[in-house]
Amino acid sequence: MIAGSEALERKSFEPVSKLSFPPDYILTDPAAILAVECAAHSMGQDESLSAVLLDGPPGCGKTFLGKALARALGAKRYLFQFFPGCGKEELLRDRALDGQGLVPGLLPHSISSSREGKTVLILNELDKADVSVDSFLLDFLNEGAVMIPQLGGELRADSKNLFVVITKNDLRDATEALIRRCRMIYMGWPSPETELRLIQSTLPWATKALCEPLLDAANQLRQHPGVKKKPSPPEITRLLGDCWRIRRRGLSLLEWSRFLTMGLVPLPQDRRYLEENPMALAARVRSLILAADRQSEAGERDAEAA
């Protein structure tokens, strides 16, 4: 027994293997990846489950990291989206499609899946759920099992195969006990260089010069403590794509200014924190967009002539 424990202890401190994340996953936080790799390395050391709690502003890539981890592990993925007032019952049971009776929820499904192979359970936006869910999750992670009499009693996960990713934003704090139980990873905004790569992965035509005005404005707003709704990388990507879509509408500078302001700072009370004059920002963005459009048209003509 002692020899077995010593072997397990030695295994737990072996060098952590580097996970092969998907080629389309852009690394935004190297420290977060290292912590996730350490958590994955600890899977199966006892009956308790390996878990990470990813905290940070909305849109910084927490859920995407969970999805990329599932692909890196070659695991089946389950994603549960918490909603305001959500309790543990929604995790355990779900309404049947015909509306008659209840069926097992995503948590029992992920437990069953872990007995067949690698499984990642993503519990998204915990801060929207009732605080009692934190205690339930703490027990589940510690025991690796849940009791559901309607489904035959105890359901026990295979701790070697089940990895739990919990994400949260800023609506409330997680309980201290749950924070201590998980590897707590705070993910901030990506660097401007990384965010440029994120944009270009979706909009290959977006040059650095074209992205810089919106990235500068977004990062200025993110750093201001008074801004309630801070622009996320996906929102900046969408706004830049929308600017490209309206480039040939012949809009006035005032119309461009209103459009950009609405996309960049949707809450009127936040607009006073935008340091650059909206008209000046619109003039820069419109000029760059129209120049890129002319260059694109010239390239198309050259291709046709060839």
C-alpha positions in Angstrom: 0.0 0.0 0.0 2.8 2.4 0.9 4.7 1.5 -2.2 1.7 2.2 -4.3 1.2 5.6 -2.7 4.9 6.4 -3.2 4.6 5.5 -6.9 1.5 7.7 -7.2 3.3 10.5 -5.5 6.3 10.2 -7.8 4.0 10.2 -10.9 2.2 13.3 -9.7 5.6 15.2 -9.8 6.8 13.9 -13.1 7.5 16.6 -15.7 4.2 18.0 -17.2 3.7 17.1 -20.9 3.0 20.0 -23.3 -0.4 19.7 -24.7 -0.9 20.0 -28.5 -3.5 22.7 -28.8 -5.3 23.0 -32.2 -3.4 25.0 -34.9 -6.2 27.6 -35.0 -5.9 28.3 -31.2 -4.1 31.6 -30.7 -2.2 31.6 -27.4 -3.4 34.7 -25.5 -2.0 33.9 -22.0 1.0 31.5 -21.7 0.7 31.4 -17.9 -2.9 30.2 -18.2 -1.9 27.4 -20.5 0.8 26.2 -18.2 -1.6 26.1 -15.3 -4.2 24.2 -17.4 -1.5 21.7 -18.5 -0.6 21.1 -14.8 -4.2 20.5 -14.0 -4.6 18.1 -16.8 -1.4 16.3 -15.7 -3.0 15.7 -12.2 -6.1 13.9 -13.6 -6.7 10.5 -11.9 -4.3 10.9 -9.0 -7.3 10.1 -6.7 -11.1 10.0 -6.8 -11.3 13.8 -6.8 -11.6 15.7 -10.2 -9.1 18.0 -11.8 -10.6 21.4 -12.4 -9.7 25.0 -13.3 -11.7 28.2 -12.6 -11.1 30.7 -15.4 -11.9 34.2 -14.3 -11.7 37.4 -16.3 -13.6 40.0 -18.3 -16.2 38.8 -20.9 -14.7 38.0 -24.3 -11.1 37.4 -23.1 -11.1 33.7 -24.3 -12.1 31.7 -21.3 -14.7 29.5 -22.9 -12.5 29.2 -26.1 -9.6 27.9 -24.0 -11.9 25.2 -22.5 -13.0 24.1 -26.0 -9.4 24.1 -27.2 -8.4 22.0 -24.2 -11.0 19.4 -25.1 -9.5 19.2 -28.6 -6.0 19.0 -27.2 -7.0 16.1 -25.0 -8.9 14.4 -27.8 -11.9 14.6 -25.4 -15.6 14.7 -25.8 -16.9 18.1 -24.8 -20.0 19.1 -22.8 -20.9 22.8 -22.3 -23.4 24.0 -19.8 -24.5 27.6 -19.9 -25.5 29.0 -16.5 -28.3 31.6 -16.4 -29.6 34.0 -13.8 -31.0 32.1 -10.8 -29.8 28.7 -12.1 -29.5 26.0 -9.5 -28.0 22.5 -9.3 -31.2 20.9 -10.5 -30.6 22.2 -14.0 -27.2 20.6 -14.0 -28.6 17.2 -12.9 -31.8 17.0 -14.8 -33.4 18.5 -18.0 -36.8 18.6 -19.4 -37.6 16.0 -22.0 -38.0 17.2 -25.6 -41.7 16.4 -25.6 -42.1 18.3 -22.3 -43.2 15.2 -20.5 -41.0 14.3 -17.5 -37.3 14.8 -16.9 -34.1 13.3 -18.4 -30.5 13.3 -17.2 -28.8 16.7 -17.5 -25.3 17.5 -18.8 -23.5 16.7 -15.6 -24.7 13.0 -15.5 -24.0 12.8 -19.3 -20.4 14.0 -18.7 -20.0 11.5 -15.9 -21.2 8.6 -18.1 -18.9 9.9 -20.9 -15.9 9.8 -18.6 -16.4 6.1 -18.1 -15.9 5.6 -21.8 -13.1 8.1 -22.5 -11.6 11.5 -22.0 -14.3 14.2 -21.3 -14.2 17.9 -20.7 -17.1 19.5 -18.9 -17.3 23.3 -19.4 -19.5 25.1 -16.9 -19.9 28.6 -18.4 -20.5 31.8 -16.5 -20.8 30.5 -12.9 -21.4 34.0 -11.6 -24.9 33.9 -13.2 -25.9 30.9 -11.1 -27.2 30.9 -7.5 -24.4 30.8 -5.0 -25.6 27.4 -3.7 -24.2 25.9 -7.0 -20.7 26.7 -5.7 -21.1 24.3 -2.7 -22.6 21.6 -4.9 -19.7 21.9 -7.4 -17.2 21.8 -4.5 -18.7 18.5 -3.3 -18.8 17.1 -6.8 -15.2 17.9 -7.5 -14.0 16.5 -4.1 -16.0 13.3 -4.4 -16.0 12.8 -8.1 -19.6 11.6 -7.8 -23.2 12.8 -7.4 -26.2 11.2 -5.9 -29.3 11.1 -8.1 -32.0 8.7 -6.7 -34.1 9.0 -9.8 -31.2 7.8 -12.0 -30.3 4.8 -9.8 -28.4 6.4 -7.0 -24.7 7.4 -7.1 -23.1 8.3 -10.4 -19.3 8.2 -10.1 -17.0 9.7 -12.7 -13.7 8.2 -13.9 -11.2 10.8 -12.5 -8.6 9.8 -15.0 -10.9 11.0 -17.8 -13.1 13.9 -16.6 -11.7 17.4 -16.5 -13.9 20.3 -15.4 -13.5 23.9 -16.7 -15.5 26.5 -14.8 -15.6 30.1 -16.2 -16.9 33.2 -14.6 -17.2 36.9 -15.3 -17.7 39.8 -12.8 -21.3 39.5 -11.6 -20.3 37.9 -8.3 -17.3 36.2 -6.7 -17.0 32.5 -6.4 -17.0 31.1 -2.9 -13.6 31.0 -1.2 -13.8 27.2 -0.8 -14.4 26.6 -4.5 -11.6 29.0 -5.4 -9.2 27.1 -3.1 -10.4 23.8 -4.6 -9.7 24.7 -8.2 -6.7 26.1 -10.0 -7.8 29.7 -10.1 -6.6 31.4 -13.4 -7.3 35.0 -14.1 -7.2 35.8 -17.8 -6.8 39.4 -18.7 -7.2 41.2 -22.1 -4.8 39.9 -24.8 -1.8 42.1 -25.8 -2.4 44.4 -28.8 -0.1 42.1 -30.8 -2.1 39.0 -29.9 -5.4 40.7 -30.5 -4.2 41.7 -33.9 -3.5 38.0 -34.7 -7.0 37.2 -33.4 -8.6 39.7 -35.7 -6.5 38.6 -38.7 -7.5 34.9 -38.1 -11.1 36.0 -38.9 -10.4 38.9 -41.2 -7.2 38.1 -43.2 -7.5 41.4 -45.1 -7.2 43.5 -41.9 -3.8 45.0 -41.9 -2.1 46.3 -38.8 -2.6 49.9 -39.8 -6.3 49.2 -40.4 -6.7 47.6 -37.0 -4.7 50.0 -34.9 -7.3 52.9 -34.5 -9.9 50.5 -33.1 -7.4 48.5 -31.0 -6.0 51.7 -29.5 -9.5 53.0 -28.6 -10.6 49.6 -27.2 -7.5 49.3 -25.0 -7.9 52.8 -23.7 -11.5 52.0 -22.7 -10.6 48.7 -21.1 -8.1 50.5 -18.8 -10.6 53.0 -17.6 -12.2 51.9 -14.3 -15.4 53.9 -15.0 -16.3 52.0 -18.2 -19.1 49.5 -17.4 -19.2 47.7 -20.8 -15.7 47.2 -22.0 -15.2 46.1 -25.7 -14.0 42.5 -26.1 -11.8 41.1 -28.9 -14.7 39.4 -30.6 -16.7 42.7 -30.6 -13.8 44.6 -32.1 -13.4 42.0 -34.8 -17.1 42.2 -35.6 -17.0 46.0 -35.7 -14.1 46.0 -38.1 -15.9 43.5 -40.3 -19.0 45.6 -40.2 -16.9 48.7 -41.2 -15.8 46.7 -44.3 -19.4 45.7 -45.1 -20.6 49.3 -45.2 -17.6 50.8 -47.0 -19.4 51.4 -50.2 -22.5 53.0 -48.8 -21.3 56.6 -49.3 -21.8 57.5 -45.6 -21.0 60.9 -44.3 -18.3 61.3 -41.6 -21.0 62.0 -39.0 -22.7 58.7 -40.0 -19.4 56.8 -39.7 -18.9 58.5 -36.3 -22.2 57.4 -35.0 -21.8 53.9 -36.3 -18.4 53.4 -34.8 -19.4 54.9 -31.4 -22.4 52.6 -31.2 -20.2 49.5 -31.9 -17.3 50.5 -29.8 -19.2 52.0 -26.8 -22.7 50.7 -26.8 -23.7 52.2 -23.4 -24.3 56.0 -23.7 -22.9 56.5 -20.2 -19.6 55.0 -21.2 -19.0 57.3 -24.2 -17.6 60.2 -22.1 -14.6 58.0 -21.4 -13.6 57.7 -25.0 -10.5 59.9 -25.1 -10.3 60.3 -28.9 -12.8 62.6 -30.5 -15.4 60.3 -32.2 -15.3 62.3 -35.5 -11.5 62.1 -35.6 -11.6 58.3 -34.9 -14.2 57.9 -37.7 -12.1 59.9 -40.1 -9.1 57.7 -39.5 -11.0 54.5 -39.8 -13.0 55.5 -42.9 -9.8 56.7 -44.6 -8.1 53.4 -44.0 -11.1 51.3 -44.9 -11.6 53.2 -48.2 -7.9 53.0 -49.0 -8.0 49.2 -48.4 -11.0 48.9 -50.7 -9.3 50.8 -53.5 -6.3 48.5 -53.1 -8.5 45.4 -53.2 -10.3 46.6 -56.3 -6.9 47.3 -58.0 -5.8 43.8 -57.1 -9.0 42.3 -58.6 -8.5 44.2 -61.9 -4.9 43.1 -62.1 -6.0 39.5 -61.6 -8.6 39.8 -64.3 -6.1 41.4 -66.7 -3.6 38.5 -66.1 
